[in-house]
Amino acid sequence: MKKYITISILFFSLVSFSQQVQWASKLIKFSSDLGGKQNGIKRILGKPDAFPQGGPSPNAWCSKNALDGKETVVVGFDTPQTVKQVAVFENLNAGCVLSISADNGSGKFQVVWSKKTDWKTYYAGTFQKDRKYYFGRKRRKVEKAPEANVNPGIEYAILENAMDNVVAIKVEFNFAMLPGQKQVDAIGIADTETPIQALINTKPEFESLPMPQSINLEGINPANPALSEDGQQLFITSMQSPKDEIFSFTKDASGNWTHKTLQSNFNTGNSYNYIDYCSADFILKGGKSTVKGTTDTGYEIFKNNNGNYESTGNIQVTAYNNYDDTNDATISKDGKVFIMGIETDFTQGGSDLYFAFRRDDGTYGFLQNMGKIINSAADEGMAQLLSDQKTLLFSSNGFSSYGDYDIYVSYRLDDTWKNWSPPINLGSKVNSNDFDGMPFYSEKEQTLYYITAFDGNTVLKSVPLQANILLKEL
């Protein structure tokens, strides 16, 4: 179930266009830091990314004393401004802000807001201390974690008198005020009392899409949809079969997917078989066993030989390494660029999107991280690169969203493959309060197919989506 903010701080639908809002951009001082890429103190900087969905997130700060202690954070802002409001986004068990002080450039902090309390209760040991929250990551791991009493909220501190020329804010927390683990997503300031909002980066065209339709697949619990280039054949992985096998369907005259057929030649893996890319010339298929320390990625190319697909061998990547048990991939139409969702020493946090270029011998070079704009401290993966080689669909739980994993689109900005536009959420018609991922866009049909998961079950959905809305350039 989607987690809504409940502590007398509901989001407002209108924001004054004249309101000046800034997010904390630098750390000046802090009392504790877990370190690392996930839940470290730097996660408190920038705009919210664990809101409005709320709940536990690697993109939020979790202090060493988040169960029962006191902490202090001092943050700075890019431009001095008048401050009438300070907003503290607490995505786990909100309500622990004790006081807020401001520096108007003098180097001295003045208390501008405080919470009056005459009680204190310590709740040590009431929540997992390892700070590990597992919310259905990728591929087979799409079951939603049990609901927790996370109580996200925003502390809107309205100053009695506005302060000019504010350059820094000090926030003091008393995490003993409430039971359970605590996390803080962001700190913002504004020059008006209008509550600062956490906005999902989407666009009106996505909100105007028709409602997605569920597709009947004759009892299959589906994963990994992929369509032939002509849009007439649908490949799907059945998660009920002992080795998660690939089936195909063909489209009848009424537009329904029928003629369920087991694709025996593709089911070469011992446990999990799936198709990630399909063109008229070849198919990218995953699920083969790998041996750590080798160049084998677990993916193979099946080339189309007069309608018969034949394996040309496994895809080899120089110094391939993945700390996760699973991976996912896509490939450019010409086969020259191979993209993977994996976790390595160079990730921003969890699984990130990487790319590698094909060499003359058919192998691929080193995987390179796509950068901080498209990769978060959480997980990114399940990508599809469209034929323009600039438009990338993927799924993530690391940006402001409507629930758990949402589907996003980003656009390549140059030829380095490391500069991408900020991910755009495909909107509330596509994304639900549960898992939404494994997107596959049929350019022939101009239709998006994807998997939604809830209560341990998966459903294949489709929605018409015009190419001129999705693609940056036609």
C-alpha positions in Angstrom: 0.0 0.0 0.0 1.3 3.4 -0.8 2.6 5.4 2.2 1.0 8.8 2.5 2.2 11.5 4.9 -0.1 11.7 7.9 1.4 14.0 10.5 -0.6 17.2 9.7 1.7 18.1 6.8 -0.1 16.9 3.8 1.2 18.1 0.4 -0.6 21.1 -1.0 -1.6 21.1 -4.7 -0.7 24.7 -5.4 2.7 26.5 -5.0 3.3 30.2 -5.4 5.3 30.7 -8.5 7.1 33.6 -6.8 8.4 31.3 -4.0 12.1 31.0 -3.8 13.2 27.5 -2.7 16.6 26.1 -2.2 17.9 22.7 -1.2 20.9 22.1 1.0 23.9 22.0 -1.3 26.9 21.5 1.0 27.8 19.9 4.4 29.3 22.2 6.9 29.2 20.1 10.1 27.5 16.9 11.2 27.7 14.8 14.4 27.7 11.3 12.8 28.0 9.6 9.5 27.5 5.9 8.6 29.9 6.4 5.7 29.6 4.6 2.4 27.4 5.4 -0.6 24.1 4.4 0.9 22.5 6.2 3.8 25.6 8.4 4.3 25.4 12.0 5.4 25.8 13.3 1.8 22.4 11.7 1.0 20.8 14.6 2.8 21.9 17.1 0.1 19.9 18.1 -2.9 16.2 17.8 -3.6 14.2 15.0 -2.0 14.3 11.6 -3.7 12.7 9.5 -1.1 9.6 11.6 -1.2 6.7 11.7 -1.9 6.7 7.9 -1.7 8.3 7.9 1.8 9.7 4.9 3.5 13.2 3.5 3.8 15.6 4.5 1.1 19.4 4.3 0.5 19.1 7.9 -0.8 18.4 9.2 2.7 20.7 9.9 5.7 20.6 7.4 8.6 22.7 8.5 11.6 24.6 6.3 14.0 22.2 7.3 16.7 19.0 7.0 14.6 17.3 4.7 17.1 17.6 6.7 20.3 20.1 9.5 20.3 20.7 13.2 19.4 22.3 14.4 16.2 23.1 17.7 14.6 23.5 18.6 11.0 24.7 22.0 9.6 24.1 22.6 5.9 24.8 25.4 3.5 23.0 26.9 0.5 24.3 28.2 -2.9 22.8 31.7 -2.6 22.0 33.8 0.5 18.2 34.4 0.7 15.4 35.5 3.0 14.0 32.5 4.9 10.5 32.2 6.3 10.3 28.4 6.2 12.6 25.5 6.8 11.3 22.1 5.7 13.0 18.9 6.9 11.9 15.7 5.0 12.0 12.7 7.3 11.1 9.6 5.4 11.1 7.3 8.4 9.2 8.0 11.6 9.0 11.7 11.3 8.7 14.1 14.1 12.2 14.2 15.7 13.3 17.7 14.8 14.1 19.4 18.0 15.3 22.9 16.9 16.4 24.8 13.9 19.0 27.6 13.8 20.0 30.0 11.0 23.2 31.8 10.1 22.7 35.1 8.2 26.3 35.4 7.1 27.8 36.5 10.5 29.1 33.0 11.3 26.8 32.8 14.3 23.7 30.7 14.5 20.5 32.0 16.0 17.6 29.7 17.1 14.6 30.5 14.8 12.4 27.5 15.7 12.1 24.9 18.4 9.8 22.1 19.4 8.4 22.3 23.0 8.5 18.9 24.6 8.3 18.0 28.3 8.9 14.2 27.8 11.5 11.9 26.5 11.4 8.2 26.0 14.1 6.0 24.7 13.2 3.2 22.3 16.6 1.5 21.6 16.4 -1.9 19.9 12.9 -1.6 18.4 14.0 -1.8 14.7 16.6 -3.6 12.6 20.0 -2.1 13.5 21.7 -3.3 10.4 19.8 -0.6 8.4 19.1 -3.1 5.6 15.8 -2.8 3.9 14.9 -5.1 1.1 12.1 -3.9 -1.2 12.0 -6.4 -4.1 15.0 -5.5 -6.2 15.2 -7.0 -9.7 14.2 -9.8 -11.9 12.8 -12.6 -9.7 13.0 -10.5 -6.6 9.8 -8.5 -7.2 7.8 -9.5 -4.2 7.1 -6.5 -2.1 8.5 -6.5 1.5 6.1 -6.6 4.4 4.6 -3.2 5.3 6.3 -1.4 8.1 5.1 1.4 10.3 7.4 4.0 8.6 5.4 7.2 9.2 7.1 9.5 6.7 6.5 13.3 7.1 7.8 16.8 6.6 8.5 19.1 9.5 7.5 22.5 8.2 9.1 25.0 10.6 7.6 28.5 10.0 9.8 31.3 11.4 8.0 33.9 13.5 10.0 36.6 11.8 11.7 36.1 8.4 15.5 36.2 8.4 17.4 37.8 5.6 20.6 36.7 4.0 20.5 33.1 5.3 23.5 31.1 4.2 23.3 28.1 6.5 20.9 26.1 8.6 21.6 24.0 11.7 19.1 21.2 12.5 19.1 19.4 15.8 17.4 16.0 16.1 16.3 14.0 19.1 15.7 10.5 17.7 14.6 9.3 21.1 11.3 11.1 20.7 9.8 8.3 18.6 10.3 4.5 18.3 11.9 2.9 15.3 14.6 3.7 12.8 14.9 7.2 11.4 16.1 8.6 8.0 16.3 12.1 6.7 15.9 12.8 3.0 16.4 16.5 2.5 16.4 20.0 4.0 14.9 22.9 2.1 14.4 26.6 2.7 11.8 29.1 1.3 11.0 32.8 1.6 7.2 32.1 2.1 5.0 30.0 4.3 3.6 28.0 1.4 4.7 24.4 2.2 7.6 23.2 0.1 6.7 20.2 -2.0 8.6 17.2 -3.1 7.7 16.9 -6.8 8.0 13.8 -9.1 9.8 14.7 -12.3 7.3 13.7 -14.9 5.5 15.5 -17.7 1.8 16.2 -18.6 1.9 14.0 -21.7 2.5 10.9 -19.5 -0.3 11.8 -17.2 -2.6 12.1 -20.2 -2.0 8.5 -21.3 -5.0 6.0 -21.2 -5.2 3.5 -18.4 -2.9 0.5 -19.0 -4.6 -2.8 -19.8 -3.7 -6.2 -18.3 -2.9 -8.9 -20.9 -4.2 -12.5 -20.5 -1.3 -14.9 -20.9 -3.1 -18.2 -20.3 -2.1 -18.7 -16.7 1.5 -17.5 -17.0 3.0 -15.5 -14.1 5.0 -13.3 -16.4 8.4 -11.6 -16.4 10.6 -9.9 -19.1 8.3 -9.1 -22.0 10.0 -8.6 -25.4 8.4 -8.1 -28.8 9.6 -8.9 -32.3 10.5 -5.9 -34.4 7.3 -6.3 -36.4 5.2 -6.4 -33.2 3.6 -9.7 -34.1 5.4 -12.0 -31.6 5.6 -11.6 -27.9 8.2 -13.4 -25.8 7.6 -13.8 -22.1 9.2 -15.7 -19.2 7.0 -17.9 -17.2 8.0 -17.8 -13.5 6.0 -20.9 -12.6 8.0 -23.5 -14.5 10.9 -25.2 -12.8 13.5 -23.4 -14.8 11.6 -20.2 -15.6 11.2 -20.9 -19.3 10.5 -18.6 -22.3 7.2 -18.9 -24.1 6.0 -17.0 -27.1 2.6 -15.7 -28.2 1.4 -14.4 -31.6 -1.2 -11.7 -32.3 -4.5 -12.7 -33.8 -6.7 -10.6 -36.0 -8.5 -9.1 -33.0 -5.2 -8.0 -31.5 -5.1 -10.6 -28.7 -2.0 -12.6 -27.8 -2.7 -16.3 -28.5 -1.0 -19.6 -29.5 1.1 -20.0 -26.4 4.3 -21.9 -27.5 7.3 -23.1 -25.5 10.5 -21.8 -27.0 12.7 -24.8 -26.2 15.7 -23.5 -28.2 16.0 -20.4 -26.0 15.7 -22.2 -22.7 19.4 -22.9 -22.3 19.8 -21.8 -18.7 19.5 -24.1 -15.8 17.3 -21.9 -13.7 16.2 -18.6 -15.2 15.7 -17.8 -18.9 14.6 -14.5 -20.4 14.9 -12.4 -23.5 16.0 -8.8 -23.1 16.2 -7.6 -26.7 14.7 -8.7 -30.0 15.4 -7.3 -33.5 14.9 -8.7 -37.0 18.5 -9.9 -37.0 19.2 -11.2 -33.5 17.9 -11.8 -30.0 19.7 -11.0 -26.7 19.0 -13.8 -24.2 20.0 -14.0 -20.6 20.1 -16.7 -17.9 23.1 -18.9 -18.6 25.3 -19.8 -15.6 28.5 -17.7 -15.1 31.7 -18.3 -13.3 33.1 -15.4 -11.3 36.5 -14.2 -12.4 35.8 -14.9 -16.1 34.6 -12.6 -18.9 31.3 -14.5 -19.3 28.2 -12.3 -18.6 25.6 -15.0 -18.8 24.1 -13.5 -22.0 24.2 -15.0 -25.5 23.2 -13.8 -28.9 20.8 -15.8 -31.1 21.1 -14.8 -34.8 18.1 -15.1 -37.1 18.9 -17.6 -39.9 15.9 -17.6 -42.2 13.5 -17.7 -39.3 15.5 -20.0 -37.1 17.4 -18.5 -34.2 20.8 -20.0 -33.6 23.2 -19.2 -30.7 26.5 -17.6 -31.6 27.9 -17.9 -28.2 28.1 -16.0 -24.9 28.7 -12.3 -24.7 32.2 -11.7 -23.2 33.1 -8.5 -21.3 36.6 -7.6 -20.3 37.1 -8.0 -16.5 33.4 -8.6 -15.9 32.4 -8.4 -12.3 29.1 -8.2 -10.5 28.6 -8.3 -6.7 24.8 -9.0 -7.1 23.4 -12.5 -7.8 21.4 -11.2 -10.7 21.9 -8.8 -13.6 20.0 -7.4 -16.6 21.0 -6.1 -19.9 20.1 -4.5 -23.2 21.9 -3.8 -26.4 21.9 -1.3 -29.3 20.3 -2.3 -32.5 23.7 -2.5 -34.3 25.1 -4.6 -31.4 27.9 -2.1 -30.8 26.9 -1.0 -27.3 26.1 -3.4 -24.5 24.3 -2.0 -21.4 24.1 -3.8 -18.1 22.5 -3.3 -14.7 25.0 -4.6 -12.1 26.7 -3.7 -8.8 30.5 -3.1 -8.7 33.0 -1.0 -6.7 32.1 1.9 -9.0 28.4 2.0 -8.4 26.7 5.0 -6.8 25.1 2.7 -4.3 23.3 -0.5 -5.4 22.9 -1.7 -8.9 23.9 0.9 -11.6 23.6 1.1 -15.4 26.9 0.5 -17.2 27.9 0.4 -20.9 30.6 -1.3 -22.9 31.7 -0.9 -26.6 32.1 -3.9 -28.9 35.6 -4.6 -30.1 36.7 -5.9 -33.5 37.0 -9.5 -32.2 33.3 -9.4 -31.1 34.0 -9.1 -27.4 33.2 -6.0 -25.3 35.6 -3.8 -23.5 35.4 -2.6 -19.9 32.0 -1.7 -18.5 31.8 2.0 -17.6 29.4 3.6 -15.2 26.8 5.9 -16.9 27.1 8.5 -14.2 25.5 10.1 -11.2 22.5 11.7 -13.0 21.0 8.4 -14.2 22.3 6.3 -11.3 21.2 6.8 -7.7 22.3 5.3 -4.3 19.6 2.7 -4.8 19.1 0.4 -7.7 18.8 1.0 -11.5 18.4 -1.7 -14.1 15.9 -3.4 -16.4 16.9 -1.1 -19.3 15.9 -0.9 -22.9 17.8 1.3 -25.4 15.5 2.4 -28.3 16.6 2.5 -31.9 17.6 6.2 -31.9 20.4 5.0 -29.4 19.6 8.1 -27.3 16.3 7.1 -25.5 16.8 4.7 -22.5 13.9 3.2 -20.6 14.8 1.7 -17.2 13.4 1.0 -13.8 14.6 2.3 -10.4 13.7 2.7 -6.8 16.1 5.6 -6.3 14.2 8.7 -7.4 11.0 10.4 -6.3 8.2 8.0 -7.3 4.7 6.8 -6.8 5.7 3.6 -4.9 8.5 1.1 -5.1 10.2 0.6 -8.5 9.0 3.0 -11.1 9.7 3.2 -14.8 11.7 6.2 -16.1 13.1 7.5 -19.4 16.4 9.4 -19.8 18.1 10.8 -22.9 21.8 10.5 -23.9 23.3 14.0 -24.2 26.6 13.3 -26.0 28.8 10.5 -27.4 30.6 9.7 -24.1 27.5 7.7 -23.0 28.2 9.1 -19.5 26.0 12.2 -19.7 22.3 11.6 -19.4 19.3 13.9 -18.8 17.6 13.7 -15.4 15.3 10.7 -15.4 11.7 11.4 -16.1 9.0 9.3 -14.4 6.5 7.8 -16.9 3.6 9.1 -14.6 0.9 7.7 -12.4 -1.0 5.9 -15.2 2.0 3.6 -15.8 3.6 3.5 -12.3 1.6 2.3 -9.3 2.3 2.1 -5.6 3.9 -1.4 -6.1 6.7 -2.8 -8.4 6.6 -1.5 -12.0 9.5 -2.6 -14.2 10.9 -4.6 -17.0 9.8 -2.1 -19.7 9.7 -3.0 -23.4 8.6 -0.4 -25.9 7.4 -1.6 -29.3 8.4 1.1 -31.7 6.3 -0.6 -34.5 3.1 -0.7 -32.3 4.0 2.5 -30.4 3.0 0.6 -27.2 4.7 0.2 -23.9 4.7 -3.3 -22.3 5.8 -3.7 -18.7 5.4 -5.9 -15.5 3.5 -4.8 -12.4 3.9 -6.9 -9.3 1.7 -7.0 -6.2 0.9 -9.6 -3.5 3.6 -11.9 -5.0 1.9 -12.0 -8.4 3.0 -10.4 -11.6 0.9 -9.0 -14.5 1.8 -7.9 -18.0 0.4 -4.6 -18.9 0.4 -2.5 -22.0 -0.4 1.1 -22.8 -0.4 3.1 -26.1 2.5 5.6 -26.1 3.2 7.7 -29.1 6.8 7.8 -30.2 6.8 11.6 -30.4 6.0 11.7 -26.7 8.6 9.1 -25.6 11.5 9.8 -28.0 13.5 13.0 -27.7 14.3 12.9 -31.4 12.4 11.1 -34.2 
